[in-house]
Amino acid sequence: MSLPKDILELRDKRGNLENEKRSLEEEKRKKKDRLRALEQMIIVELANGNEKIRQDLSQLDSSINDLEHRLEQVREEAENKNNESVPVSAEVNAVIVGEPIEEEAFIKTTSESIGSSSENQDEETHQRNEKRKH
């Protein structure tokens, strides 16, 4: 028994639509997969960028800490030099006025001076002793 021509045409049309539906669904699935892959790639790129920025921040923090530490050292050195210069100034003033120099202040000043060699200290001691005699 043969089916009428219009029914055969309808079956063909139905078959074509079913094939198109499968094709469209496959394309939809592929596009969703592509979308997911692109989202994941963006996430990876952003994570890498954030990690790079974190490393940069860490290096900047380290540099800041180093500079703050160095600033503190410079301030301490300047303060120590200021503290050391006070007894020396008092000692020089005492010599100019003609007052006797206290031996303890002299020893303290010479022992605290930085970078003075023992020859310089001996020379300074000799000069002070000469000034006292005069």
C-alpha positions as CSV (number, residue, x, y, z in Angstrom):
1,M,0.0,0.0,0.0
2,S,1.4,3.2,-1.0
3,L,1.0,6.4,1.0
4,P,-0.5,9.4,-0.6
5,K,2.0,12.0,-1.9
6,D,1.0,14.7,0.5
7,I,1.8,12.4,3.5
8,L,5.2,11.5,2.0
9,E,5.9,15.2,1.6
10,L,4.8,15.8,5.3
11,R,7.2,13.0,6.4
12,D,10.0,14.5,4.5
13,K,9.3,17.9,5.9
14,R,9.1,16.4,9.4
15,G,12.5,14.6,8.9
16,N,14.1,17.8,7.6
17,L,12.8,19.7,10.7
18,E,14.0,16.9,13.0
19,N,17.5,17.0,11.4
20,E,17.5,20.8,11.6
21,K,16.5,20.6,15.3
22,R,19.4,18.2,16.0
23,S,21.8,20.4,14.1
24,L,20.6,23.5,16.0
25,E,20.8,21.7,19.3
26,E,24.4,20.6,18.5
27,E,25.3,24.2,17.5
28,K,23.7,25.4,20.8
29,R,25.7,22.9,22.8
30,K,28.9,23.9,21.0
31,K,28.3,27.6,21.6
32,K,27.6,26.9,25.3
33,D,30.9,25.0,25.5
34,R,32.7,27.8,23.7
35,L,31.1,30.3,26.1
36,R,32.2,28.2,29.1
37,A,35.7,27.9,27.7
38,L,36.0,31.6,27.1
39,E,34.7,32.4,30.6
40,Q,37.3,30.0,32.1
41,M,40.1,31.6,30.0
42,I,39.0,35.1,31.2
43,I,39.1,33.8,34.8
44,V,42.6,32.4,34.3
45,E,43.8,35.6,32.8
46,L,42.3,37.7,35.6
47,A,43.8,35.4,38.2
48,N,47.2,35.6,36.6
49,G,46.9,39.4,36.4
50,N,45.8,39.6,40.0
51,E,48.7,37.4,41.1
52,K,51.2,39.6,39.2
53,I,49.7,42.7,40.9
54,R,50.0,40.9,44.3
55,Q,53.6,40.2,43.6
56,D,54.2,43.8,42.6
57,L,52.4,45.0,45.8
58,S,54.6,42.6,47.9
59,Q,57.7,44.0,46.3
60,L,56.5,47.5,46.9
61,D,55.8,46.7,50.6
62,S,59.2,45.2,50.9
63,S,60.8,48.3,49.4
64,I,58.8,50.5,51.6
65,N,59.8,48.5,54.7
66,D,63.5,48.7,53.7
67,L,63.3,52.4,53.1
68,E,61.5,53.0,56.4
69,H,64.1,50.9,58.2
70,R,66.9,52.8,56.4
71,L,65.2,56.1,57.4
72,E,65.1,55.0,61.0
73,Q,68.8,54.1,60.8
74,V,69.7,57.5,59.3
75,R,67.6,59.3,62.0
76,E,69.4,57.3,64.7
77,E,72.8,58.1,63.2
78,A,71.9,61.7,63.0
79,E,70.7,61.7,66.6
80,N,73.8,59.9,67.8
81,K,76.0,62.5,66.0
82,N,74.0,65.3,67.6
83,N,74.3,63.7,71.0
84,E,78.1,63.2,70.5
85,S,78.6,66.8,69.4
86,V,77.1,68.2,72.6
87,P,79.9,67.1,74.9
88,V,82.5,68.1,72.4
89,S,81.0,71.5,72.1
90,A,81.0,71.9,75.9
91,E,84.5,70.7,76.0
92,V,85.6,73.2,73.3
93,N,83.8,76.0,75.1
94,A,85.5,75.1,78.4
95,V,88.9,75.3,76.7
96,I,88.1,78.7,75.2
97,V,86.8,80.1,78.5
98,G,89.8,78.6,80.3
99,E,87.9,76.3,82.5
100,P,89.5,72.9,83.3
101,I,88.2,70.0,81.3
102,E,86.8,67.1,83.2
103,E,88.8,64.0,82.4
104,E,85.6,61.8,82.3
105,A,83.9,64.0,79.7
106,F,87.1,63.9,77.6
107,I,87.3,60.0,77.8
108,K,83.6,59.7,77.0
109,T,83.8,62.0,74.0
110,T,86.8,60.3,72.5
111,S,85.5,56.8,73.1
112,E,82.2,57.7,71.4
113,S,83.6,59.3,68.4
114,I,83.2,57.2,65.3
115,G,85.9,56.7,62.8
116,S,88.7,58.2,64.9
117,S,91.9,56.3,64.7
118,S,94.0,55.8,67.8
119,E,96.6,58.2,66.4
120,N,94.1,60.9,66.1
121,Q,93.0,60.3,69.7
122,D,96.6,60.4,70.9
123,E,97.2,63.6,69.0
124,E,94.0,65.2,70.4
125,T,95.0,64.2,73.9
126,H,98.5,65.6,73.4
127,Q,97.1,68.9,72.1
128,R,94.6,69.2,75.0
129,N,97.4,68.5,77.5
130,E,99.5,71.3,75.8
131,K,96.6,73.7,76.1
132,R,96.2,73.0,79.8
133,K,99.9,73.7,80.4
134,H,99.6,77.1,78.7
